[in-house]
């Protein structure tokens, strides 16, 4: 990880920092940056995130205010460029570590591919897309909240609900951040927010409030071990095992996380022409994917979104019926 300082390229950054920090994040090839960017683009929250031809950018809270981060792929190099503006010096390393997890920099595709190659379902998917990484989430609390909003609805609907929540309760930023105008609500803001009129059910609103209060009371501690976090989340009303495992996959850095209740995964992992697997049956089937079930999950989600004619044998005919989760 190499660091340099440049003059700010983000307009309107509210901070005492006068320079932008630029970091180079090296990865092991192959790296399917386009897939990761596509995944994030479908879920990007207006005002909080921006995904375009230049890459990915977003707002993040940090001590004393907020930072703006941007990530792009460096041409001719096995590395991403991370730009951070507005962050105090002590926040730079934590932000860089967050970026490494979100963009799955530490993955070893050769090792993962070798472990999954023999599986008749996952092996062909890995061979076709060897550079697929796990798309991470920047903040566990945000990840849980957005997962709750996306339960049993389309990606677009979940994004709409989350956008309304940001407009209602997210802290607005000063200046022109090139379209980046808000922070995602903190637990304290969400705990006291008025969630009426967002279009979500009363049960979902109650789940968000319960989550925020649990984090404030440290009954959910995102700094704890992943197993402890998922157990605490699954015990909260309106969350349950699927959301807990989804958060473990995307925000806690668990490469073996498996949202075994996910309908898309249960449909895609079923034998050709067979019925959708039960959650228990998927758990049994996924034993062959360990300790990389998270990567198998992402490959199946990707296959589900592809045209059936392009899906590998064994997946063909089922991809059209499946929709990746929010």
The 8 nearest C-alpha neighbors of each residue, nearest first, counted from 0:
[[1, 24, 23, 22, 25, 2, 95, 78],
 [0, 2, 23, 22, 3, 24, 21, 25],
 [3, 1, 22, 21, 23, 0, 20, 4],
 [2, 4, 21, 20, 22, 5, 1, 19],
 [5, 3, 20, 19, 21, 18, 2, 6],
 [6, 4, 19, 18, 7, 20, 3, 21],
 [5, 7, 18, 19, 8, 4, 17, 20],
 [8, 6, 19, 18, 9, 5, 84, 17],
 [7, 9, 10, 6, 19, 84, 5, 82],
 [8, 10, 7, 176, 12, 11, 84, 177],
 [11, 9, 176, 175, 12, 8, 177, 7],
 [10, 12, 174, 175, 176, 13, 9, 173],
 [11, 13, 85, 10, 14, 9, 176, 84],
 [14, 12, 11, 85, 173, 15, 174, 65],
 [15, 13, 85, 16, 12, 86, 64, 17],
 [14, 16, 17, 13, 85, 87, 86, 12],
 [17, 15, 14, 85, 18, 87, 86, 84],
 [18, 16, 15, 19, 7, 6, 14, 85],
 [19, 17, 6, 7, 16, 5, 4, 20],
 [18, 20, 84, 7, 5, 6, 4, 83],
 [21, 19, 4, 83, 82, 3, 5, 18],
 [20, 22, 82, 3, 2, 81, 4, 19],
 [23, 21, 2, 81, 1, 80, 82, 24],
 [22, 24, 80, 1, 0, 79, 81, 25],
 [25, 23, 79, 0, 78, 80, 22, 26],
 [24, 26, 78, 77, 23, 79, 0, 27],
 [27, 25, 104, 78, 77, 28, 24, 105],
 [26, 28, 107, 29, 77, 25, 108, 30],
 [29, 27, 30, 26, 77, 130, 108, 107],
 [28, 30, 130, 27, 129, 31, 108, 131],
 [29, 31, 130, 28, 32, 131, 27, 132],
 [32, 30, 130, 131, 33, 34, 29, 35],
 [31, 33, 35, 34, 30, 36, 72, 131],
 [32, 34, 36, 31, 35, 37, 38, 30],
 [35, 33, 37, 36, 32, 31, 38, 131],
 [34, 36, 38, 32, 37, 33, 134, 39],
 [35, 37, 33, 39, 34, 38, 40, 32],
 [38, 36, 40, 34, 35, 39, 33, 41],
 [39, 37, 35, 36, 40, 41, 34, 42],
 [38, 40, 36, 42, 37, 41, 43, 35],
 [41, 39, 37, 43, 42, 50, 38, 36],
 [42, 40, 39, 38, 43, 37, 154, 155],
 [41, 43, 39, 40, 158, 44, 154, 38],
 [44, 42, 40, 48, 39, 41, 45, 49],
 [43, 45, 48, 47, 162, 46, 42, 158],
 [46, 44, 47, 48, 43, 162, 49, 179],
 [45, 47, 179, 180, 181, 178, 48, 44],
 [48, 46, 44, 179, 57, 181, 58, 45],
 [49, 47, 57, 44, 43, 56, 45, 46],
 [48, 50, 56, 55, 57, 43, 51, 45],
 [51, 49, 55, 40, 54, 56, 48, 43],
 [50, 52, 53, 54, 49, 55, 40, 36],
 [51, 53, 54, 50, 55, 71, 36, 33],
 [52, 54, 51, 71, 55, 50, 70, 72],
 [55, 53, 71, 51, 52, 50, 70, 56],
 [54, 56, 50, 70, 69, 49, 71, 51],
 [57, 55, 69, 49, 68, 48, 70, 50],
 [56, 58, 48, 47, 68, 67, 49, 179],
 [59, 57, 67, 47, 66, 182, 179, 68],
 [60, 58, 66, 65, 67, 182, 61, 57],
 [61, 59, 65, 64, 66, 182, 58, 62],
 [60, 62, 65, 64, 63, 59, 66, 90],
 [63, 61, 64, 60, 65, 90, 87, 86],
 [62, 64, 61, 65, 87, 14, 60, 86],
 [65, 63, 61, 62, 60, 66, 14, 13],
 [64, 66, 60, 61, 59, 85, 86, 58],
 [67, 65, 85, 86, 59, 84, 58, 60],
 [66, 68, 58, 84, 57, 83, 59, 85],
 [69, 67, 83, 56, 82, 57, 66, 84],
 [68, 70, 56, 82, 55, 81, 57, 83],
 [71, 69, 81, 55, 80, 54, 56, 82],
 [72, 70, 54, 80, 79, 53, 73, 55],
 [71, 73, 79, 80, 74, 78, 70, 54],
 [74, 72, 79, 76, 78, 80, 75, 71],
 [73, 75, 76, 72, 77, 78, 79, 71],
 [74, 76, 73, 77, 78, 72, 79, 28],
 [77, 75, 78, 74, 73, 79, 25, 72],
 [78, 76, 26, 25, 28, 27, 75, 79],
 [79, 77, 25, 24, 76, 26, 73, 23],
 [80, 78, 72, 24, 73, 71, 23, 25],
 [79, 81, 23, 71, 70, 22, 72, 24],
 [80, 82, 70, 22, 21, 69, 23, 79],
 [83, 81, 21, 69, 68, 20, 22, 70],
 [82, 84, 68, 20, 19, 67, 21, 81],
 [85, 83, 19, 67, 66, 86, 68, 20],
 [84, 86, 66, 14, 16, 12, 13, 67],
 [85, 87, 66, 84, 90, 88, 91, 65],
 [88, 86, 90, 89, 16, 85, 91, 62],
 [87, 89, 90, 91, 86, 92, 16, 85],
 [90, 88, 87, 91, 92, 93, 86, 62],
 [91, 89, 88, 93, 87, 92, 86, 94],
 [90, 92, 94, 88, 93, 89, 95, 86],
 [91, 93, 95, 94, 90, 96, 89, 88],
 [94, 92, 96, 95, 90, 91, 97, 89],
 [95, 93, 97, 91, 96, 92, 90, 98],
 [94, 96, 92, 98, 97, 93, 91, 99],
 [97, 95, 99, 93, 98, 94, 92, 100],
 [98, 96, 94, 100, 95, 99, 137, 101],
 [97, 99, 101, 95, 100, 96, 102, 94],
 [98, 100, 104, 96, 102, 97, 101, 103],
 [99, 101, 103, 97, 98, 102, 135, 96],
 [135, 102, 100, 98, 136, 103, 99, 134],
 [101, 103, 99, 100, 104, 98, 134, 135],
 [104, 102, 100, 101, 105, 99, 106, 132],
 [103, 105, 99, 26, 102, 106, 100, 25],
 [104, 106, 103, 107, 26, 99, 100, 27],
 [107, 105, 104, 103, 108, 27, 132, 26],
 [106, 108, 110, 109, 27, 111, 105, 28],
 [109, 107, 111, 110, 112, 106, 130, 129],
 [110, 108, 112, 111, 107, 113, 129, 114],
 [109, 111, 113, 108, 112, 107, 114, 106],
 [112, 110, 108, 114, 113, 109, 107, 115],
 [111, 113, 109, 115, 114, 110, 116, 108],
 [112, 114, 116, 110, 111, 115, 109, 117],
 [113, 115, 111, 112, 116, 110, 117, 288],
 [116, 114, 112, 122, 113, 117, 118, 288],
 [115, 117, 122, 113, 118, 112, 114, 125],
 [118, 116, 115, 122, 119, 114, 113, 121],
 [117, 119, 122, 121, 120, 116, 115, 287],
 [120, 118, 122, 121, 117, 123, 116, 313],
 [121, 119, 118, 122, 123, 313, 124, 314],
 [120, 122, 124, 118, 123, 119, 125, 295],
 [121, 123, 116, 118, 125, 124, 115, 119],
 [124, 122, 126, 125, 121, 127, 120, 311],
 [125, 123, 127, 121, 126, 122, 128, 298],
 [124, 126, 129, 128, 122, 127, 123, 112],
 [127, 125, 123, 124, 129, 128, 122, 116],
 [126, 128, 124, 125, 123, 129, 311, 122],
 [127, 129, 125, 130, 126, 131, 124, 31],
 [130, 128, 125, 126, 131, 127, 29, 108],
 [129, 131, 30, 29, 31, 128, 132, 108],
 [130, 132, 31, 129, 128, 30, 133, 34],
 [133, 131, 103, 134, 130, 35, 294, 31],
 [132, 134, 135, 103, 294, 297, 249, 131],
 [135, 133, 35, 101, 102, 132, 249, 136],
 [101, 134, 136, 249, 250, 133, 100, 102],
 [137, 135, 250, 249, 101, 138, 142, 134],
 [138, 136, 97, 101, 135, 250, 139, 98],
 [137, 139, 141, 140, 136, 142, 250, 97],
 [140, 138, 142, 250, 141, 143, 221, 246],
 [141, 139, 143, 142, 138, 144, 186, 221],
 [140, 142, 144, 138, 139, 143, 145, 183],
 [141, 143, 139, 145, 140, 144, 146, 138],
 [144, 142, 146, 140, 145, 141, 147, 139],
 [145, 143, 141, 147, 146, 142, 140, 207],
 [144, 146, 148, 142, 147, 143, 141, 149],
 [145, 147, 149, 143, 148, 144, 142, 150],
 [148, 146, 144, 150, 145, 149, 143, 238],
 [147, 149, 145, 146, 157, 150, 144, 160],
 [150, 148, 157, 146, 325, 147, 152, 145],
 [149, 151, 147, 152, 148, 146, 325, 157],
 [152, 150, 149, 153, 324, 325, 148, 157],
 [153, 151, 150, 149, 156, 157, 154, 325],
 [152, 154, 156, 155, 157, 325, 149, 151],
 [153, 155, 325, 157, 156, 158, 324, 149],
 [154, 156, 158, 153, 157, 159, 42, 41],
 [157, 155, 159, 153, 158, 154, 152, 160],
 [158, 156, 149, 154, 160, 159, 148, 155],
 [157, 159, 161, 155, 156, 160, 42, 162],
 [158, 160, 156, 162, 157, 161, 155, 163],
 [159, 161, 163, 157, 162, 158, 156, 164],
 [160, 162, 164, 158, 163, 159, 157, 145],
 [163, 161, 159, 165, 164, 160, 44, 158],
 [162, 164, 166, 160, 161, 165, 167, 197],
 [163, 165, 161, 167, 162, 166, 168, 160],
 [164, 166, 169, 162, 168, 167, 163, 183],
 [167, 165, 163, 164, 168, 169, 162, 181],
 [168, 166, 164, 165, 163, 169, 192, 193],
 [167, 169, 165, 184, 164, 166, 192, 188],
 [170, 168, 184, 165, 183, 182, 181, 166],
 [169, 171, 182, 181, 168, 172, 184, 183],
 [172, 170, 181, 180, 169, 182, 173, 166],
 [173, 171, 180, 181, 170, 174, 182, 179],
 [174, 172, 171, 13, 175, 11, 180, 12],
 [173, 175, 11, 176, 172, 12, 13, 10],
 [174, 176, 11, 177, 10, 178, 173, 180],
 [175, 177, 179, 10, 178, 11, 174, 9],
 [178, 176, 175, 179, 10, 9, 180, 11],
 [177, 179, 176, 46, 180, 175, 49, 45],
 [180, 178, 46, 176, 47, 177, 181, 58],
 [179, 181, 46, 172, 171, 178, 176, 47],
 [182, 180, 171, 46, 172, 47, 170, 169],
 [181, 183, 169, 170, 58, 47, 184, 59],
 [182, 184, 169, 165, 185, 181, 47, 141],
 [185, 183, 169, 168, 188, 189, 182, 165],
 [184, 186, 188, 187, 189, 183, 169, 140],
 [185, 187, 211, 189, 188, 190, 215, 184],
 [188, 186, 190, 185, 189, 191, 211, 215],
 [189, 187, 185, 191, 190, 186, 184, 192],
 [188, 190, 192, 186, 191, 187, 184, 185],
 [189, 191, 187, 208, 211, 188, 192, 186],
 [192, 190, 189, 188, 187, 193, 208, 186],
 [193, 191, 189, 190, 194, 188, 168, 167],
 [192, 194, 195, 191, 167, 168, 189, 196],
 [195, 193, 192, 197, 204, 196, 164, 167],
 [196, 194, 197, 193, 198, 199, 204, 201],
 [195, 197, 198, 194, 199, 193, 163, 200],
 [198, 196, 199, 195, 194, 163, 160, 164],
 [197, 199, 196, 200, 160, 195, 194, 163],
 [200, 198, 197, 203, 201, 204, 160, 148],
 [201, 199, 203, 202, 204, 198, 205, 197],
 [200, 202, 204, 203, 205, 199, 195, 206],
 [203, 201, 205, 200, 204, 206, 237, 199],
 [202, 204, 206, 200, 205, 201, 199, 207],
 [203, 205, 201, 207, 206, 202, 200, 208],
 [204, 206, 202, 208, 203, 207, 209, 201],
 [207, 205, 203, 209, 237, 204, 208, 236],
 [208, 206, 210, 204, 205, 209, 211, 144],
 [209, 207, 205, 211, 190, 210, 206, 212],
 [208, 210, 206, 212, 207, 211, 205, 213],
 [211, 209, 207, 213, 208, 212, 206, 214],
 [210, 212, 186, 208, 190, 214, 213, 209],
 [211, 213, 215, 209, 214, 210, 190, 216],
 [214, 212, 218, 210, 216, 211, 215, 219],
 [213, 215, 217, 219, 211, 216, 212, 218],
 [216, 214, 212, 217, 213, 211, 186, 187],
 [215, 217, 213, 214, 218, 212, 219, 211],
 [218, 216, 214, 219, 220, 215, 213, 212],
 [217, 219, 213, 216, 214, 220, 231, 215],
 [218, 220, 214, 217, 213, 231, 228, 221],
 [221, 219, 217, 222, 223, 218, 214, 228],
 [220, 222, 223, 228, 219, 139, 224, 140],
 [221, 223, 220, 224, 228, 225, 219, 251],
 [224, 222, 221, 220, 228, 227, 225, 226],
 [225, 223, 227, 226, 228, 222, 221, 251],
 [224, 226, 228, 227, 229, 251, 223, 247],
 [227, 225, 229, 228, 224, 230, 223, 247],
 [228, 226, 230, 224, 225, 229, 231, 223],
 [229, 227, 225, 231, 230, 226, 232, 221],
 [228, 230, 243, 232, 226, 231, 227, 233],
 [231, 229, 227, 233, 228, 232, 226, 234],
 [232, 230, 228, 234, 229, 233, 219, 227],
 [233, 231, 229, 234, 235, 230, 243, 228],
 [232, 234, 239, 240, 230, 235, 231, 243],
 [235, 233, 231, 232, 230, 239, 236, 238],
 [234, 236, 232, 233, 238, 237, 239, 231],
 [237, 235, 238, 206, 234, 239, 209, 233],
 [236, 238, 206, 239, 235, 203, 202, 147],
 [239, 237, 236, 242, 233, 235, 232, 147],
 [238, 240, 233, 241, 242, 243, 237, 234],
 [239, 241, 243, 233, 242, 244, 238, 258],
 [242, 240, 258, 244, 243, 260, 239, 245],
 [241, 243, 245, 244, 240, 238, 239, 246],
 [242, 244, 229, 240, 246, 245, 241, 233],
 [245, 243, 247, 258, 246, 241, 242, 256],
 [246, 244, 242, 248, 247, 243, 258, 241],
 [245, 247, 249, 243, 250, 244, 248, 242],
 [248, 246, 251, 244, 245, 253, 250, 249],
 [249, 247, 256, 245, 246, 253, 250, 244],
 [250, 248, 135, 246, 136, 247, 245, 251],
 [249, 251, 136, 246, 139, 135, 247, 252],
 [252, 250, 247, 253, 225, 249, 248, 246],
 [251, 253, 250, 248, 254, 247, 249, 100],
 [252, 254, 248, 255, 256, 247, 251, 225],
 [255, 253, 293, 291, 256, 252, 248, 292],
 [254, 256, 292, 291, 293, 290, 253, 289],
 [257, 255, 248, 293, 253, 254, 244, 247],
 [256, 258, 259, 293, 244, 292, 255, 296],
 [259, 257, 241, 244, 260, 261, 245, 256],
 [260, 258, 278, 257, 261, 282, 281, 241],
 [259, 261, 278, 258, 241, 262, 265, 240],
 [260, 262, 259, 264, 263, 258, 265, 241],
 [263, 261, 265, 264, 266, 260, 275, 321],
 [264, 262, 266, 321, 265, 261, 267, 323],
 [263, 265, 267, 266, 262, 261, 268, 299],
 [264, 266, 276, 262, 268, 263, 275, 267],
 [267, 265, 275, 263, 264, 269, 268, 262],
 [266, 268, 264, 269, 265, 263, 317, 314],
 [267, 269, 265, 266, 264, 270, 281, 276],
 [268, 270, 266, 276, 267, 275, 273, 265],
 [271, 269, 273, 272, 268, 313, 274, 267],
 [272, 270, 273, 313, 269, 314, 317, 316],
 [271, 273, 270, 274, 269, 316, 317, 313],
 [274, 272, 270, 271, 269, 275, 276, 266],
 [273, 275, 276, 269, 272, 270, 266, 271],
 [276, 274, 266, 269, 265, 277, 273, 267],
 [277, 275, 265, 269, 280, 281, 274, 266],
 [276, 278, 280, 279, 281, 275, 265, 260],
 [277, 279, 260, 281, 259, 280, 282, 276],
 [278, 280, 282, 277, 281, 283, 259, 276],
 [281, 279, 277, 283, 282, 278, 276, 284],
 [282, 280, 284, 278, 283, 279, 285, 276],
 [281, 283, 279, 285, 280, 284, 259, 278],
 [282, 284, 280, 281, 285, 286, 279, 287],
 [285, 283, 281, 282, 286, 280, 287, 268],
 [286, 284, 288, 282, 287, 283, 281, 292],
 [285, 287, 288, 289, 284, 283, 282, 292],
 [288, 286, 285, 289, 284, 118, 115, 283],
 [289, 287, 292, 285, 286, 291, 115, 290],
 [290, 288, 291, 292, 286, 287, 255, 285],
 [289, 291, 255, 292, 288, 254, 293, 286],
 [292, 290, 255, 289, 293, 254, 294, 288],
 [293, 291, 255, 295, 288, 294, 289, 290],
 [292, 294, 254, 255, 296, 256, 291, 295],
 [293, 295, 297, 296, 292, 291, 298, 133],
 [294, 296, 292, 298, 293, 297, 299, 121],
 [295, 297, 293, 299, 294, 298, 292, 300],
 [296, 298, 300, 294, 299, 295, 301, 133],
 [299, 297, 301, 295, 296, 300, 302, 294],
 [300, 298, 302, 296, 301, 297, 303, 295],
 [301, 299, 297, 303, 323, 298, 302, 296],
 [300, 302, 298, 304, 299, 303, 297, 305],
 [303, 301, 299, 305, 304, 300, 298, 310],
 [304, 302, 318, 300, 301, 321, 305, 299],
 [303, 305, 301, 302, 322, 318, 300, 323],
 [306, 304, 302, 303, 307, 301, 318, 310],
 [305, 307, 308, 309, 310, 319, 304, 318],
 [308, 306, 310, 315, 309, 318, 316, 319],
 [307, 309, 306, 310, 315, 316, 311, 305],
 [310, 308, 307, 306, 311, 305, 315, 302],
 [309, 311, 315, 307, 308, 314, 302, 305],
 [312, 310, 314, 315, 313, 123, 309, 124],
 [311, 313, 314, 315, 310, 120, 123, 316],
 [312, 314, 315, 271, 311, 120, 270, 119],
 [313, 315, 312, 311, 317, 310, 316, 318],
 [316, 314, 310, 307, 317, 312, 313, 311],
 [317, 315, 307, 318, 314, 319, 271, 320],
 [316, 318, 315, 319, 320, 314, 267, 321],
 [317, 319, 303, 307, 321, 320, 316, 315],
 [320, 318, 317, 321, 307, 316, 306, 303],
 [321, 319, 318, 317, 322, 303, 316, 266],
 [320, 322, 303, 318, 263, 319, 323, 317],
 [321, 323, 303, 263, 304, 324, 320, 300],
 [322, 324, 300, 263, 321, 303, 304, 325],
 [325, 323, 154, 322, 153, 263, 149, 261],
 [324, 154, 149, 157, 153, 146, 323, 150]]
